[in-house]
């Protein structure tokens, strides 16, 4: 009877949970690495809002604040991904109540 083997049941459940969590991580990795597809990269335009960038690529790995002119503040969003290797940088300028893309650079290896 299975109730007589609680250690084996727990070990089996632990292995199943480990395998399932690996599948979820793999799915998240695939989604992240495919966000910098050629189709999405071609949608980028100067003047896009930061919300539009988040919709295409998700949230950045790093954010830096800077001054881009005497009147306006800027911030840079940096993305880094592996397999395929992607490095992307978006510079946003504060215009009124919005942050808009002033400049961007995307480097992809192996595509």
Buried (B, 14 or more C-beta within 10 A) or exposed (E): EEEEEEEEEEEEEEEEEEEEEEEEEEEEEEEBBEBBEEEBBEEBEEEBBBEBBEEBBEEBEEEEEEEBEEEEEBBBBBBEBEEEEBBBBBBBBBEEEEBBBBEBEBEBEEE
